[in-house]
Amino acid sequence: MHKTRRTFATALAAATLLAPFAAVQAQTFPSRPITLVVPFAPGGGTDSIARDVAKVMAEQLGQPVIVENRGGAGGALGADAVAKAKADGHTLLFATSTFATHAAISPKLPYDAAKDFAPVAMIGRGPLLVVASRELGATSIPQLLATAKSRPQGLNFCSAGEGSINHLAGEMFRQKTGLAMTHVPFKGSGPATVELLAGRIDLFFSTVPTILSHVKDGKLPVLAVTGARRSALFPQVPTMAEAGVPGFEVTTWWGVLAPAQTPPAVIAMLNRAVNDAAAGESVKGRLLAEGADPLRMTPAAFGQELARELANWRAVASNPGMQLR
């Protein structure tokens, strides 16, 4: 008990000594350009949203916000760079749902997804679209289930790579339906879509931006949306629960993280700047056009959502039959 009291007293004294320093940091923040790390290659949808956010953040904070693309290892290279950066708010991570899904299948990452980051803000989230190849002949989930059960080899489904949101959404579907399914990972959504269109892949749990143009052109049928409610873009398409797969709810999201131990006052300033950027017409309009819901979330609320995401995907990844190469 005495040791515990001494430890608490020591920690309290240290916090008291550091408090003025943190206050000074907040008063002078930002003191130089901010780096917003995008853990993917330039040119994709995530990169475009991040650049729109960065532009408005710079106007809000009075310092340039520089987007730095650090792709590789399913987003882990960029995340690791931010986890190890100085915790002063000048280096941030533009994270997506892959941050959680990749952590779920990779216990040996060089960072701890739950402990090494401070949540700043989640700016939006949206459902995936369940799309099938024309050759499969299924235009609804009940038809898909019937077709899969009639085929000895079952179905295959593609993804943008191991640990991606497409991969784990497919695994969740396999677990909930009991179907025989084979995962076929690709290096990005582009190659996966090409194979789906060619009929060599049966099923894709796709993000909306990836597949939207092909759906609008009538090249691919949408069997269901994976959110809790129907999409404004496809009001006629049922949710997975409505289609006969209860308890299946998957969304992709976008948000900003800082290194752990970043001063709370700095996090609060960043939260306002990110939320204001997300509320601007450029970002908000893009999210709505992609079937996502813009959000304005506190750091604490984002932290709760992130913890829930990590727990959900780790549960999926720990189930028997999870396919990893």
C-alpha positions in Angstrom: 0.0 0.0 0.0 2.8 2.4 1.0 4.6 1.6 -2.3 1.5 2.3 -4.3 1.0 5.6 -2.5 4.7 6.5 -3.2 4.2 5.6 -6.9 1.1 7.7 -7.1 2.7 10.6 -5.4 5.7 10.4 -7.7 3.5 10.3 -10.8 1.4 13.2 -9.5 4.6 15.2 -8.8 5.8 14.5 -12.3 2.5 15.4 -13.8 2.5 18.7 -11.9 6.0 19.5 -13.1 5.0 18.6 -16.7 1.7 20.5 -16.7 3.3 24.0 -17.3 5.4 22.5 -20.2 2.3 21.0 -21.8 0.5 24.3 -21.4 3.3 26.1 -23.1 3.3 23.6 -25.9 -0.4 24.1 -26.5 0.0 27.9 -26.5 2.8 27.7 -29.2 1.3 24.8 -31.2 1.8 24.5 -34.1 5.3 25.9 -34.2 6.2 24.4 -37.6 4.6 22.6 -40.5 2.6 19.5 -39.6 3.1 16.2 -41.4 0.0 14.1 -42.1 1.2 10.6 -43.0 -1.0 8.6 -45.4 0.1 4.9 -45.1 -0.8 4.2 -48.7 0.5 5.1 -52.2 -0.5 8.5 -53.6 -3.5 8.9 -55.9 -6.0 6.7 -54.2 -9.3 7.7 -52.6 -7.8 7.8 -49.1 -5.0 10.0 -50.3 -7.4 12.4 -52.0 -9.5 12.8 -48.8 -6.4 13.3 -46.7 -5.2 16.1 -49.0 -8.6 17.9 -48.8 -8.4 17.6 -45.0 -4.8 18.8 -44.9 -5.7 21.9 -46.9 -8.4 23.1 -44.6 -6.4 22.1 -41.5 -3.6 24.4 -42.7 -6.0 27.3 -42.9 -7.3 26.6 -39.4 -3.9 26.2 -37.7 -1.9 28.8 -39.6 0.8 26.3 -40.6 1.3 24.1 -43.7 0.0 20.6 -43.4 2.1 18.4 -45.6 0.8 15.0 -46.8 3.5 12.4 -46.8 2.7 9.0 -48.4 4.4 6.1 -46.7 2.9 3.0 -48.3 3.8 -0.6 -47.6 3.1 -3.5 -45.3 -0.6 -3.0 -45.3 -0.3 0.5 -43.9 2.1 -0.6 -41.1 5.1 1.4 -42.3 3.3 4.7 -42.1 1.7 3.9 -38.8 5.0 2.8 -37.3 6.6 6.1 -38.4 3.9 8.1 -36.5 4.0 5.8 -33.5 7.7 6.6 -33.1 7.5 10.3 -33.9 7.8 13.0 -31.3 4.5 13.4 -29.4 4.0 17.1 -30.0 1.2 17.0 -32.6 3.4 17.8 -35.6 3.3 14.3 -37.0 -0.1 12.7 -37.5 -1.5 9.5 -39.1 -4.5 9.6 -41.5 -5.9 6.2 -40.6 -8.6 4.0 -42.1 -10.4 0.9 -41.1 -7.3 -1.1 -42.3 -5.5 0.3 -39.3 -7.7 -2.0 -37.1 -8.1 -4.9 -39.5 -4.3 -5.2 -40.2 -3.6 -5.0 -36.4 -6.1 -7.9 -35.9 -4.1 -10.3 -38.1 -0.6 -9.1 -37.3 0.3 -9.6 -33.6 3.9 -8.9 -34.3 3.6 -5.3 -35.5 6.4 -2.9 -34.4 3.7 -0.8 -32.6 0.7 -1.4 -30.4 -2.4 -0.2 -32.2 -4.2 0.3 -28.9 -1.4 1.9 -26.8 0.9 3.8 -29.1 -1.6 6.3 -30.6 -3.8 9.1 -29.3 -7.1 9.4 -31.1 -7.8 12.8 -32.6 -11.0 12.6 -34.7 -13.0 10.2 -36.8 -14.3 12.1 -39.8 -16.6 9.6 -41.5 -17.7 6.0 -42.0 -19.6 4.1 -44.7 -20.6 0.6 -45.7 -19.1 -1.8 -48.1 -20.9 -3.1 -51.1 -21.2 -6.8 -51.7 -20.8 -7.3 -55.4 -20.6 -10.5 -57.5 -19.3 -11.3 -60.9 -21.9 -11.5 -63.7 -20.8 -15.1 -64.5 -21.9 -16.2 -61.0 -25.5 -15.4 -61.8 -26.5 -14.3 -58.4 -28.2 -10.9 -57.8 -29.2 -11.4 -54.2 -27.7 -12.9 -51.0 -30.3 -15.8 -51.0 -29.3 -16.6 -54.6 -25.6 -16.4 -53.6 -26.1 -18.8 -50.7 -27.9 -21.2 -52.9 -25.3 -21.1 -55.6 -22.4 -21.5 -53.1 -24.1 -24.6 -51.6 -24.5 -26.2 -55.0 -20.9 -25.9 -55.9 -18.5 -28.5 -54.3 -15.6 -26.0 -54.4 -17.7 -23.2 -52.9 -16.9 -19.5 -53.7 -13.8 -17.4 -53.9 -13.6 -13.8 -52.8 -11.0 -11.1 -53.5 -9.4 -8.4 -51.5 -6.9 -5.6 -51.7 -4.5 -7.7 -49.6 -4.3 -9.7 -46.4 -5.6 -7.8 -43.5 -7.6 -5.3 -45.6 -11.2 -4.5 -44.7 -12.3 -6.5 -47.8 -10.4 -9.6 -46.5 -11.8 -9.6 -43.0 -15.4 -8.7 -44.2 -15.2 -11.8 -46.4 -13.9 -13.9 -43.5 -16.8 -12.6 -41.3 -19.3 -13.6 -44.0 -17.7 -17.1 -44.2 -17.9 -17.5 -40.5 -21.5 -16.4 -40.2 -22.8 -18.4 -43.2 -20.7 -21.5 -42.9 -20.0 -21.4 -46.7 -16.9 -22.9 -48.3 -15.0 -19.8 -49.4 -11.4 -19.2 -50.6 -9.7 -15.8 -50.1 -7.7 -14.5 -53.1 -5.6 -11.5 -52.1 -4.3 -8.9 -54.6 -1.9 -6.0 -54.3 -4.6 -3.3 -54.2 -8.3 -3.0 -55.1 -7.6 -2.2 -58.8 -6.2 -5.7 -59.7 -8.9 -7.3 -57.6 -11.6 -5.5 -59.5 -10.1 -6.5 -62.9 -10.4 -10.1 -61.9 -13.9 -9.7 -60.6 -15.0 -8.1 -63.9 -13.3 -10.9 -65.9 -15.3 -13.5 -64.0 -12.3 -15.2 -62.4 -13.4 -14.0 -59.0 -16.9 -14.6 -57.6 -17.3 -12.1 -54.8 -15.9 -8.8 -53.5 -16.7 -6.9 -50.3 -15.7 -3.6 -51.8 -15.4 -0.1 -50.7 -17.8 2.2 -52.5 -15.2 4.4 -54.4 -13.5 1.3 -55.7 -16.6 -0.2 -57.4 -19.1 2.6 -57.8 -18.5 3.3 -61.5 -18.7 -0.3 -62.5 -22.0 -0.7 -60.6 -23.5 2.4 -62.2 -22.4 1.0 -65.6 -24.4 -2.2 -64.9 -21.3 -4.4 -65.0 -21.7 -5.7 -61.5 -24.8 -6.5 -59.4 -24.9 -5.2 -55.8 -26.3 -8.0 -53.6 -26.2 -6.1 -50.2 -24.7 -3.2 -48.3 -22.9 -4.0 -45.1 -24.0 -1.1 -42.9 -26.7 -1.0 -40.3 -29.1 0.8 -42.7 -29.6 1.1 -46.4 -27.3 3.4 -48.4 -28.6 6.6 -49.8 -26.8 5.7 -53.0 -28.6 2.4 -53.3 -31.9 2.7 -51.4 -33.2 -0.4 -53.2 -30.4 -2.6 -52.0 -31.0 -4.4 -48.7 -28.6 -4.5 -45.7 -27.0 -7.9 -44.9 -29.4 -8.3 -42.0 -32.4 -7.7 -44.3 -30.9 -10.1 -46.8 -30.7 -13.0 -44.3 -27.3 -12.6 -42.6 -28.1 -11.2 -39.1 -25.3 -9.6 -37.0 -23.3 -8.7 -40.1 -22.3 -5.0 -39.9 -19.1 -3.8 -41.4 -18.1 -0.2 -42.1 -15.0 1.5 -43.4 -13.9 4.7 -41.7 -11.4 7.5 -41.9 -9.7 9.3 -39.0 -6.6 11.0 -37.6 -4.3 9.7 -34.9 -1.4 11.2 -33.1 1.5 9.6 -31.2 0.6 8.5 -27.7 1.4 11.0 -24.9 0.6 14.0 -27.2 -0.6 16.7 -24.8 -4.4 16.8 -24.4 -4.5 20.5 -25.1 -2.8 19.9 -28.5 -5.1 17.0 -29.2 -8.1 19.3 -28.5 -6.8 21.9 -31.0 -6.2 19.2 -33.6 -9.7 17.8 -33.0 -11.3 21.1 -33.8 -9.1 21.6 -36.9 -9.8 18.1 -38.2 -13.5 18.3 -37.5 -13.8 21.7 -39.1 -12.0 20.4 -42.2 -14.3 17.4 -42.4 -17.3 19.7 -42.2 -16.1 21.7 -45.2 -17.9 21.2 -48.5 -14.9 19.6 -50.2 -14.5 16.8 -47.6 -18.2 16.5 -46.6 -19.3 16.4 -50.3 -16.7 13.7 -51.2 -17.8 11.5 -48.2 -21.5 11.8 -49.1 -20.7 11.1 -52.8 -19.0 7.9 -51.7 -21.9 6.7 -49.6 -20.3 7.6 -46.3 -21.7 9.6 -43.3 -19.6 12.6 -42.2 -19.0 12.6 -38.5 -17.9 15.1 -35.8 -16.4 13.1 -33.0 -14.5 13.8 -29.8 -11.1 12.1 -29.2 -12.7 10.1 -26.4 -15.5 8.9 -28.6 -13.1 8.0 -31.4 -11.0 6.1 -28.9 -14.0 4.0 -27.9 -14.9 3.3 -31.5 -11.3 2.3 -32.2 -11.2 -0.1 -29.2 -14.5 -1.7 -30.4 -13.1 -2.1 -34.0 -10.0 -3.7 -32.7 -11.9 -6.1 -30.5 -14.4 -7.1 -33.3 -11.7 -7.8 -35.9 -9.5 -9.7 -33.5 -12.5 -11.9 -32.7 -12.9 -12.6 -36.4 -9.2 -13.2 -36.9 -9.0 -15.6 -34.0 -11.7 -17.9 -35.3 -10.8 -21.3 -36.8 -10.3 -21.4 -40.5 -9.0 -17.8 -40.9 -7.1 -17.9 -44.2 -3.6 -16.3 -44.1 -0.7 -17.0 -46.4 
